[in-house]
Amino acid sequence: MRSFTFFYIILFITFLLPTCLFAQPTTFTSVFYDLSEDFSGSGVVQVSDSTYYIAGENNYSALLIRMDPYGYNLWEKRYILPGKSSFLTRIFQTHDDQFITIGSTNYDSPDGDILCMKLDENGDTIWSRSIDFGSSEYGTFIKETNDHGFIISGTGWISGSGETQMLVVKLDSIGDMQWARTLRTDTNCFAHSVTEVPDSGFYVIGGTRKNTYEWDTKALLVKLTPEGELSWAKKLTCVFNHMEGFDVVPSGSGLLCLLERSLLVKTDFSGNVEWGKRIGWGSGDLFYGHAQKAKLHPTDDQGFVFVITGQFGSLFKLDSIGTVEWSDELYVESADVIPTLDNGYLVIGNGPLWGVAMAPGWNQQIGMLKTDSLGLTESCMYPSWIQSDTITIYSNPVSIISGTGGVITDEHPEVSDASALHYDGCVAMSGSIDDGLTETRHLLVSPNPTTGIFQIQLEPDGEELSELIIYNSTGKIVWRSQTWIRLPASLDLSFLPDGIYLIQASGNKQRYSTKIMISK
């Protein structure tokens, strides 16, 4: 009898307990800060043990933070280059379980350079390089290539002219330069991202405009061979006067491009437009960031996730053809988002925000929002329902002046421990007087996902709702309450088809919203 009981205990531990532990993605909201120093975060990556590595800046030096799966900092390291300021904007894990980062030194000064560092799991430097094209440059993106080298995009000023040009650099696996290219039209050009397509080279995306302060900017897509030679360049235009190119990723039989104003463009591998969509109205400029632009991140269901960067940014989940599945408004100066191993998402951003409540100080903070698979977390965001619509995008060939250059230098940063404080919650707000809106109350539904029968309630306490409306994925009202609803309450919407629905409610002069998935 004892052995029989022991057998069932082992069965429970082996099969049922893991299901209980990992049935729902972990959610949290965390802030890293210091009362006397600035901390800012720009890039984040998750590794196989579910911990995260955050790249950013601490008091004018490059910064790396390791964070546990629940939003608590494990350690912080600062990389000091004597006589130089530095920061990191992106971090990715490499095939050998190390990390590659991109950033800049002496940003926005005459002697600024691209900074690239390879780090191990403890944050120690394997190698560090700066890349100089003779004037002021900054790095925007880095990606490991199929040969285990690295491809870098950046922007640099042309010495003596005051104009800018695209920069593309190919490094080998140990950080030595294989080739470097400068690319420009007859006007200013800048690069925001680069990607590799197997056996056919590299695609670079950015923009071009007549002068540094000109509003009329067009997206620029450039194709290079594996050896860095120019294949073609095309300008992407539409009815809007200002539309930089932020990111480009392979997608099926072509490319998916994210442009300013949240424009999404699908092209073939020759840069010919197949379709265009407009999603929201975000511009994509960070207040705290350095040349940080929105990036597309593929998800396991063949879709994509991205944030509109900037004050009170937005988080979007798209399907494979660019249709919005759900979206959130964010209480953080959003910088980036990544899919997580538990099928949720992690948003990284900064604060304090310019708002209505006084912050305890003016020092910059790093804000982390960990959501579930529907983009929900405890606070610091609220669901929105922004739809995509079609827009006509034109692709036209443009002449490009291609050059060579670039000098690479070994750097030897002094690695020291940094010290960030932590609290659970949202980044602070600075600006005016407190209007009492800093406390967040949550509309809760369970179970979620549901077969259509679920309970709805408010946290921290219940009350009556004067109105409850449910929208489908196209924004159409599919159900509306006819009378006041006293919470908690049970609803039966099993007559609705499977899908994601937005719930909006109002009561006691407040509005609440959340999302629910019906799956029968």
C-alpha positions in Angstrom: 0.0 0.0 0.0 2.8 2.4 0.9 4.6 1.7 -2.4 1.3 2.2 -4.3 0.9 5.6 -2.6 4.5 6.5 -3.3 3.9 5.7 -7.0 1.1 8.3 -7.2 3.2 10.9 -5.4 5.9 10.5 -8.0 3.4 10.6 -10.8 2.0 13.9 -9.4 5.5 15.4 -9.1 6.5 14.3 -12.6 3.5 15.2 -14.6 1.0 17.3 -12.7 3.2 19.7 -10.7 5.1 21.1 -13.7 1.7 21.7 -15.4 0.5 23.7 -12.4 3.8 25.7 -12.2 4.0 26.6 -15.9 0.4 26.8 -17.0 0.4 30.6 -17.0 3.2 32.9 -18.0 4.9 34.9 -15.2 3.9 38.6 -15.2 5.5 41.5 -13.3 6.3 45.2 -13.4 9.8 46.2 -12.2 11.8 49.4 -12.0 15.6 49.7 -11.6 16.8 53.0 -10.4 19.2 54.9 -8.1 18.6 58.1 -6.1 21.8 59.7 -7.3 22.7 58.1 -10.7 21.0 57.6 -14.0 20.0 54.1 -15.3 18.6 53.6 -18.8 17.8 50.4 -20.7 17.6 49.9 -24.5 17.9 46.2 -25.3 17.1 42.9 -23.6 17.5 39.2 -24.4 16.3 36.1 -22.5 18.4 32.9 -22.2 17.6 29.3 -21.7 17.5 29.5 -17.8 14.8 32.1 -18.2 17.0 35.0 -16.9 17.4 38.2 -18.8 20.3 40.4 -19.8 19.6 44.1 -20.2 21.9 46.5 -22.2 21.9 50.2 -21.5 23.8 53.0 -19.8 24.7 54.1 -16.3 26.2 57.5 -15.8 27.6 57.8 -19.2 29.1 54.3 -19.3 27.8 51.1 -21.0 25.7 49.0 -18.7 24.7 45.3 -18.4 22.2 44.0 -16.0 21.2 40.4 -15.3 17.6 40.0 -14.2 15.9 36.9 -12.8 12.6 35.5 -14.3 10.6 37.5 -11.8 11.9 41.0 -12.4 14.7 41.2 -9.7 18.2 42.3 -10.6 20.9 39.7 -10.0 23.9 41.9 -10.8 24.9 45.0 -12.7 28.2 45.8 -14.5 29.5 49.0 -15.9 32.0 49.3 -18.8 34.2 52.4 -18.4 36.3 53.6 -21.3 38.8 56.1 -19.9 38.2 59.5 -21.4 35.1 58.4 -23.3 31.4 58.1 -22.6 29.6 55.0 -23.9 26.3 53.2 -24.1 24.7 50.0 -25.4 21.5 49.8 -27.4 21.1 46.2 -28.4 22.1 42.8 -27.1 21.7 39.3 -28.6 22.8 35.8 -27.6 25.3 34.2 -30.0 25.5 30.5 -31.1 28.2 29.8 -28.5 25.9 31.1 -25.6 27.9 34.4 -25.3 26.5 37.9 -26.0 27.0 40.5 -28.7 26.2 44.1 -28.1 26.1 47.3 -30.2 26.3 50.9 -29.1 28.5 54.0 -29.3 31.2 56.0 -27.7 31.1 59.8 -27.3 27.6 60.0 -28.8 26.8 63.1 -30.8 30.3 64.5 -30.5 32.9 65.0 -33.2 34.9 61.9 -32.1 32.0 59.5 -31.6 32.5 55.9 -32.8 30.6 52.7 -33.2 31.1 50.4 -30.1 30.8 46.6 -30.4 31.5 44.2 -27.4 31.3 40.5 -27.0 30.6 39.4 -23.4 30.3 36.1 -21.6 27.5 35.0 -19.3 29.1 36.7 -16.3 29.4 40.0 -18.1 33.2 39.8 -18.6 34.5 41.1 -22.0 35.7 38.6 -24.5 36.6 41.3 -26.9 35.7 45.0 -27.5 36.0 47.1 -30.7 35.4 50.6 -31.7 34.9 51.5 -35.4 35.8 55.0 -36.8 35.0 56.4 -40.2 36.9 59.7 -39.7 34.1 61.8 -38.1 31.2 61.1 -35.7 29.4 57.7 -35.9 27.0 55.6 -33.9 25.9 52.0 -34.2 22.2 51.1 -34.6 22.0 47.3 -35.0 24.0 44.1 -35.0 23.2 40.6 -36.0 25.1 37.3 -36.0 25.6 36.0 -39.5 25.5 32.5 -40.8 29.4 32.2 -40.7 29.3 33.2 -37.0 30.6 36.7 -37.8 28.6 39.9 -37.3 26.9 42.5 -39.5 26.5 46.0 -38.2 24.5 49.0 -39.3 25.2 52.6 -38.3 25.2 56.2 -39.3 28.1 58.6 -39.6 28.7 62.2 -40.5 30.8 62.9 -43.6 33.9 64.7 -42.6 33.8 68.4 -43.6 30.4 68.3 -45.2 27.9 68.2 -42.3 25.9 65.5 -44.1 25.3 61.9 -43.0 25.7 58.5 -44.6 24.7 54.8 -44.0 27.5 52.6 -42.5 27.6 48.8 -42.9 30.4 46.8 -41.3 31.1 43.0 -41.5 33.2 41.5 -38.7 34.4 37.9 -38.3 33.8 35.8 -35.2 36.7 37.4 -33.2 35.7 41.0 -34.1 38.2 41.7 -36.9 36.9 43.7 -39.8 36.2 41.8 -43.1 34.7 44.8 -45.0 33.1 48.1 -44.4 30.8 50.2 -46.7 29.5 53.8 -46.7 26.2 54.3 -48.6 24.5 57.6 -49.5 22.3 59.2 -52.1 23.0 62.8 -53.1 21.5 63.8 -49.8 21.7 62.8 -46.1 21.3 59.1 -45.4 21.1 57.0 -42.2 20.7 53.3 -41.4 18.6 51.9 -38.6 18.8 48.1 -39.2 20.3 45.3 -41.2 19.4 41.7 -41.8 20.9 38.7 -43.6 19.1 36.5 -46.1 20.8 33.1 -46.6 22.9 32.9 -49.8 21.8 36.3 -51.1 23.5 38.9 -48.9 22.2 41.7 -46.7 19.4 44.2 -46.6 19.9 47.6 -45.0 17.0 50.0 -44.1 17.0 53.6 -43.0 16.1 56.9 -44.6 17.2 59.8 -46.8 16.5 63.5 -46.6 17.8 66.7 -48.1 19.4 68.1 -45.0 19.8 67.2 -41.3 16.6 69.1 -40.2 14.5 68.4 -43.2 11.0 67.0 -42.4 10.6 65.4 -45.8 12.3 62.0 -45.1 11.8 58.9 -47.2 12.5 55.3 -46.3 15.6 53.8 -48.0 16.1 50.0 -48.6 19.5 48.9 -49.9 20.6 45.4 -51.0 24.3 44.3 -50.6 25.9 41.1 -51.8 27.6 38.8 -49.2 30.9 40.6 -50.0 29.3 44.0 -49.4 29.0 45.1 -53.0 25.9 47.2 -53.9 23.1 45.4 -55.7 20.4 48.0 -55.7 18.6 50.7 -53.7 15.0 51.7 -53.6 13.1 54.6 -52.0 9.8 53.8 -50.3 7.2 56.5 -50.4 3.5 57.2 -49.7 1.2 60.1 -48.9 3.1 60.9 -45.7 6.0 63.4 -46.0 8.1 61.8 -43.2 8.6 58.0 -43.0 12.0 56.6 -42.1 12.7 52.9 -42.3 13.1 51.4 -38.9 13.5 47.6 -39.4 13.6 44.9 -42.0 13.3 41.1 -41.5 12.9 38.1 -43.8 9.2 37.0 -44.0 8.2 34.1 -46.2 9.1 34.8 -49.8 10.2 38.3 -49.2 10.9 41.1 -46.6 8.8 42.8 -44.0 9.7 46.4 -43.4 8.6 48.6 -40.4 8.5 52.3 -41.2 7.8 55.4 -39.2 4.2 56.1 -38.4 3.8 52.4 -37.8 3.7 51.6 -41.5 4.2 47.9 -42.4 5.4 47.1 -45.9 5.8 43.6 -47.5 8.2 43.4 -50.4 9.7 40.6 -52.5 13.5 40.1 -52.3 13.9 42.6 -55.1 12.3 45.4 -53.0 9.0 45.5 -55.0 6.0 46.3 -52.8 3.4 43.6 -52.4 1.2 45.4 -49.8 1.3 48.1 -47.2 -0.6 48.6 -43.9 -0.9 51.4 -41.4 -1.0 50.5 -37.7 -1.7 53.3 -35.2 0.1 56.7 -35.4 3.3 56.3 -33.5 6.4 58.1 -34.7 9.1 56.1 -32.9 11.5 58.6 -31.2 12.8 58.0 -27.7 13.2 60.8 -25.2 15.9 58.9 -23.2 17.3 56.7 -25.9 20.1 57.1 -28.4 18.9 56.7 -32.0 16.6 54.0 -30.8 14.0 52.8 -33.3 11.3 50.2 -33.2 12.2 46.6 -34.2 10.1 43.6 -35.4 10.4 40.4 -33.4 9.1 37.1 -34.9 6.8 35.0 -32.6 6.3 31.3 -32.6 3.0 31.5 -34.4 4.6 33.1 -37.4 3.5 36.6 -36.3 5.4 39.6 -35.0 5.5 41.8 -32.0 6.9 45.4 -31.7 6.5 48.6 -29.7 6.1 52.1 -30.8 9.0 53.7 -29.0 8.7 56.9 -27.1 6.6 58.5 -24.3 3.6 56.4 -23.5 4.4 53.8 -26.2 2.2 51.1 -27.6 2.7 47.3 -27.8 1.4 45.5 -30.9 0.9 41.8 -31.7 0.5 41.1 -35.4 -0.3 37.9 -37.3 1.8 36.8 -40.3 0.1 39.2 -42.7 0.3 42.3 -40.5 -3.2 42.3 -39.0 -3.3 43.5 -35.4 -4.3 40.7 -33.0 -4.2 42.9 -29.9 -2.5 46.1 -28.6 -1.7 47.8 -25.4 -0.9 51.4 -24.3 2.2 51.5 -22.1 3.1 53.6 -19.1 6.8 53.6 -19.9 9.2 55.3 -22.3 9.2 52.1 -24.4 12.4 51.0 -26.1 11.8 47.4 -27.2 9.9 44.1 -26.6 10.8 40.5 -26.9 8.8 37.2 -26.9 9.6 35.1 -23.8 10.1 31.4 -23.2 6.8 31.1 -21.4 4.8 32.5 -24.4 4.6 35.9 -22.8 6.3 39.2 -23.7 8.8 41.5 -22.0 8.8 45.3 -22.7 11.8 47.3 -21.7 11.7 51.1 -21.4 12.6 54.1 -19.3 11.3 56.8 -17.0 10.4 59.0 -15.4 7.5 60.0 -17.7 6.4 63.6 -18.2 2.9 63.4 -16.7 0.9 64.7 -13.8 2.5 63.1 -10.7 5.7 64.3 -9.1 8.6 61.8 -9.3 10.9 61.4 -6.2 13.8 62.7 -8.4 15.0 63.5 -11.9 17.2 60.4 -12.3 16.5 58.1 -15.2 15.0 54.7 -14.4 14.6 51.4 -16.3 11.1 50.0 -16.5 10.3 46.3 -17.3 6.8 45.1 -18.1 6.3 41.3 -18.3 3.0 40.3 -19.8 1.1 37.1 -20.5 0.4 35.7 -24.0 -2.4 38.3 -24.4 -0.2 41.2 -23.5 -1.7 41.7 -20.0 0.2 42.4 -16.8 -0.7 43.7 -13.3 -0.3 47.4 -14.1 1.5 50.1 -16.1 -0.5 49.4 -19.3 -4.1 49.1 -20.5 -5.6 47.3 -23.5 -6.3 49.3 -26.6 -8.0 48.2 -29.8 -6.1 49.7 -32.7 -6.8 48.3 -36.2 -4.7 48.1 -39.3 -5.8 49.5 -42.6 -4.3 49.3 -46.1 -2.2 52.0 -47.5 -0.4 52.4 -50.9 3.4 52.3 -50.7 5.5 53.1 -53.8 9.0 51.6 -54.4 11.3 53.4 -56.8 15.0 52.8 -57.7 17.4 55.4 -56.5 21.1 56.0 -57.2 23.6 55.2 -54.4 27.2 56.3 -53.9 29.1 53.4 -52.3 32.4 53.8 -50.7 34.8 52.0 -48.3 36.5 52.9 -45.1 36.5 52.3 -41.4 39.3 51.7 -38.9 38.8 49.2 -36.1 40.5 49.7 -32.7 40.7 47.3 -29.7 39.1 48.8 -26.6 39.8 47.7 -23.1 37.0 48.9 -20.9 37.3 48.8 -17.1 34.6 46.5 -15.8 33.2 47.5 -12.4 30.1 46.6 -10.4 27.2 49.0 -10.6 24.4 49.2 -8.0 20.7 49.6 -9.0 17.8 49.7 -6.5 14.6 47.9 -7.3 10.9 48.3 -6.7 7.8 46.6 -8.1 5.5 48.9 -10.1 5.6 51.6 -12.8 8.2 54.2 -13.6 7.8 57.5 -11.9 6.0 60.5 -13.5 7.3 64.1 -13.4 5.6 67.3 -14.5 2.8 68.8 -12.5 0.7 68.1 -9.4 -0.6 64.7 -8.4 -4.1 64.2 -9.7 -4.8 61.0 -7.8 -4.6 58.7 -10.9 -1.5 56.9 -9.9 -3.4 54.0 -8.3 -4.4 51.3 -10.8 -7.4 49.1 -10.4 -7.7 46.0 -12.5 -10.6 44.3 -14.4 -10.1 40.6 -13.8 -11.6 37.7 -15.8 -11.1 34.0 -15.1 -10.6 31.6 -16.5 -8.7 33.1 -19.3 -8.6 31.6 -21.9 -12.2 30.4 -21.5 -14.8 28.3 -23.4 -17.0 31.4 -23.1 -18.3 31.1 -19.5 -16.2 33.2 -17.1 -16.3 35.4 -14.0 -15.5 39.1 -14.0 -14.5 41.2 -11.0 -12.6 44.3 -10.0 -9.4 44.4 -7.9 -8.9 45.4 -5.2 -12.6 45.5 -4.4 -15.9 45.0 -6.2 -18.6 47.5 -7.2 -21.4 47.9 -9.7 -20.7 48.5 -13.4 -23.0 50.8 -15.3 -21.9 49.5 -18.7 -20.0 46.5 -20.0 -19.2 46.2 -23.8 -17.4 43.4 -25.6 -15.7 44.0 -29.0 -14.4 41.4 -31.5 -11.1 41.7 -33.3 -12.5 44.0 -36.0 -13.8 46.5 -33.4 -17.5 45.5 -33.8 -19.6 45.4 -30.6 -20.7 41.7 -30.1 -22.3 42.1 -26.6 -23.5 44.9 -24.4 -25.0 44.8 -20.9 -28.6 46.0 -20.6 -28.6 46.6 -16.9 -26.2 47.5 -14.1 -23.9 44.6 -13.2 -22.9 43.9 -9.6 -19.5 42.4 -9.3 -18.3 39.7 -9.1 -20.5 38.4 -11.9 -20.6 35.4 -14.2 -21.1 35.8 -17.9 -21.9 33.3 -20.6 -20.6 34.2 -24.0 -20.2 30.7 -25.3 -22.2 31.6 -28.3 -19.3 33.7 -29.6 -16.8 32.1 -32.0 -13.2 31.5 -30.9 -11.0 34.5 -30.9 -9.6 37.4 -28.8 -12.1 39.9 -27.5 -11.7 43.3 -25.8 -13.8 44.0 -22.7 -14.5 47.6 -21.7 -16.4 48.6 -18.6 -17.3 51.7 -16.7 -18.5 52.5 -13.2 -17.9 54.9 -10.4 -16.7 57.5 -12.9 -13.9 55.2 -14.0 -13.2 53.1 -17.1 -11.7 49.6 -17.2 -10.6 47.3 -19.9 -9.0 43.9 -20.5 -8.8 41.2 -23.1 -10.1 37.6 -23.1 -9.5 34.6 -25.4 -12.4 32.3 -26.2 -11.2 28.8 -27.2 -13.7 25.9 -27.2 
